[in-house]
Amino acid sequence: MDYERYTFLHQLATEYQPDQLEVIRQPNGLVEEGNTRNYTFHALLTLTSREARLERLVALKEMSGERYNNLPLFQYWPTDVEQSPPQGITLERAKAALPEAISIGHRYEPYGPNCIVISPLYSKKESPKLVNAILKSYYMGREVPDQTPFDRLREIARHIRAVHTMHPKRDGNGRTNLKGLLNMWLEEEGFSPIISPVKPAAFRGDRTLNGLVEDILTGMHDFIKVVDTCKREVGEPNPQATFQGTMGESSHQPEQEDPYVANAMWAFRNP
């Protein structure tokens, strides 16, 4: 898969809109906002529990260590930019201090305590190259020998998180990445598709890689449970009603139901 096929997948998920981020980085390091769109900025909203806030910090640290085209996936905006003058720095100086990265994040209190806004730093013309770098990294990783299923699920989660954090499309990023690309890669690697138990923010900084693997396994469990219930239905199947009824009973504890996870590939391929 490359950027062209990724865009086709996006077209299947939503009506295509050609507008993307247009930010021009000047030779002096300043960034001018050209045809920017609000959709290119996405937020990690306030978390109430201490455990969730700590996991977010670890996840963002993981993301800052990932590089595509020699650029970190994520970097923090200078912390003192949040202060008002004279204690802080001017917007011009803040722009001059922008790191070289695919995206930056900074706290934004108007959205709520501990809210983090993630802003892309790439230009529209750079988007295909960066998406291709993420996709290439994923497919090259498939060729690494002696990987366990857990290793592969971590790699799938890592690359889905990368492209979802990059946020390359005007609309439908969640549908394209989390409902389309994620399930496509899972099936290609012999796993079951999922019914996601988490919100899209989990794949752009709210969950660590190990947490995302746990969520994926939970989603496999839920998918297989719905499929099994459909198989047992008498008369004309009603998948929507089956989904609603079954999910109401789901405990989201795949680690306690190993047969569901262990037999994910078999259950999906043997309807």
N, C-alpha and C positions, 0 to 999 in steps of 0.2 A: 504494500500500500504506500502511496505517496500523497502529496498535498492535493493533487487533482482528484484522486479517488476519495480522499477524506472529504473534499468539498462536495462530491457526489453523494456521499453518505449524509452530509449535512442537508443537502437538498431533499433527500428522502425524509428527513426528520422535520423539516420546516420549510416554509416558503423562503427562497433565497433572497437575501438582501446584500448587495455588493458593498455597502458602506462599511468601512472598518476604521480602525484607529489611524490617524494621520498625525504623527508627532515627528517633528524634524529636530534632530540634535545638531546644533550649530558647532562649528569648529572650536568656539570658545567654551564649549561644555554646556551652554544654555539650551533649554528645550522650549521650543515654541509650539503652542497648541494650535494646530491647524483645524482640520475638519474632525475634531474629536467628537465622540459620541458617549453619552452617559453609560451605554451598555458595556463599554470597555473597562469601566471601573466597577469592581464587585467587592462586597464587604463580608467580613467575618463578624457576625453580630455578637452581642454580649452573651457571655456564658456565666451561668449562676454558680455552678459547682467548682470548687477548687481543683478537683481531679480533671475536669474538662479543660480548665484554663492551663493546667500544667501539660496536658496532652497536646494542646495547641502549640505551646512553646516548643515542645520537642519536635512536633511535626514541621513547624516553620524552620527549625534548625536543620532538620533533614533536608528540606527543600533548598536551603541556602547552600548545601553541599553538593547538590546536583548541578551538572553543567551540560549545556547543549550548545554546540557551536562556540565552545570556550566561554560561554556566558553563564553565570549562576542563574538558576531558575528564579530565585527570590532573594532580595536583600531588603534590609530595613532602611527607611528614609532616616536621615540624621535626626536623632531624638530631640535636639534643641529647636528644631523647626516648629515644634508644637507650641512653644512659648511665645507670648506676644512681646514685641519690642517694648522697652529697650533690652529686656533680659535675653530675648532670643536673637535670631538672625533674620535678615530680610529675605523675601521670597527669591530675589535675584541671587543672593549668595547660596540659598538652599538649592536652587536649580543648578548652579555651578558645581555644587558638591554632589550631585546625583551620581550614584555608583553605576558602573557598567553592569547591567543585569537585564534579564528578560522582563522582570516585574519588580516593583518595590511595594513595601507596605508601611503604613504609618497609622498610629492611633488617631481616631476621629471621634471625639467625645459627643458631638451633636447626635450621632447615631446611637449613643449609649455608652456606658462605662466599658472599657476594655475592647471596644469595637476597633477593628483593623480594616482599613480600606486598602485594597490591592489595586495598583495602577500599572498597566503595561507600559514599557518604555520603548517598544519596537515600533517601527514605521509600517505602514501598510505594505510596502514593497518587500519588507523583511519577513513578513508573516509566512509565506510559503517555505522559505528557507529554514525557519525555526521549526515549523511543524514537521518538515521532512527530517530534520535532525533528530527530533523525538521519535518519529516512526522508525528511522534507521537504527537508532539505539535499541529499540525494542526488538526488531527482527534480528539484529546481530546477536542479541542476548539469547535468542532461541537456540543458537548454534553452540552455546557453551555446554560441554559435556558434563555428565554426572550431577545434574540438578534434580532436586527433590520436587514433588508437587508444591510444597510450601514455598520453595525458592521461586518457582514459576508464578505462583499467585502473588508473591511480593513484587515481582518484576512487572506483572500486568498492572497491579495497583499503582506502582511507582510511575509508570508511563501514562496511565490514565490521569493520574493526579497532575502530571507535568502539563499535558495538553489542556486539561481543564483549568489549571491555574493560568496558563497562557491566555485562555479565553479569546480565541482567534476569530470568532464570528459575531455578527451583530445580535443574533437571537438563536436560540436553540442549542446552545453549547451543552447544556445538561442532557437534552434528548439525544444529541449526536454522540457525546462522549460516554455517558453513563448508561443509556439504554441501547445505543447502537454499537459503538466501538468496543465497549467493555464486554458485552455479551458475544460479539463476534469473535474476539480474541479468546474468550473462555471456551467457546465451542470448538474453535480451531485447535486448541490445545487439549481437547478431550474432556473438558469439564462441563458441568451443567450450566445453563443460563441462570440468572438470578432475578428475584424480585427484590429490589433494593430496600433494606430496612432503614436507611439513613437518608438525610437530606443532602443535596449537592455540595454544601459547604464541607462535608466530610472529605471530599476529594479535592479540596483546594486549601487545606491547612488546618482543619479541625480534628483530623485523625492521623495518627502515625501509620506507618506502613503495616506494622503488625495489627493495629486496630482495624485497618481497611481489610486485611485478610480475614479477620474475624467477621467483619460485616459481610464480606463476599460469601463466606461459608454459611452464615445465617441466611443470606439471600438464596443460596442453593437449596438449603433445607426448605425454605418457604415455597420455592418453585416446585420442587419435587413433591411436596405435600399437596399442592394444588393439582398437579398432574395426576398423582395417585387417586385423589378424590374424584377427579373427572373420569378416570377409568372405571371407578366403581358406580358411577351414576347409572340409574335405570332410565331408559327413554332418551329423549333428545338432550345432549349435554348443554349446560348453560355455564360457560366458563366464568362470566362476570359474577353470577350469583355464587358459584363455587369458590371463587377467589375471596369474595367478601365473607362468606361463611367460614372458610378455612382459616383465613388470616386472623379472624377474631379469636381463634383457639390457639394460635401460634405462640409459643413461649420464647422463641428466639434463643434457643440454647442448643446449637448444633453440636457442641462439644460433648453433650450428654446423650446424643443420638448418633453415634458413630456410623451405624449402617446407612443412614441417609447421606452422609457426606462421602463415605467410602464407596458407595454404589452410585454416586452422582452420574458418572459417565454411562453406566449400564442403564439406569432408569431413563435417561434422556434419549438414548439410542434405541430403546426397546419399548416403544409406546404400546 
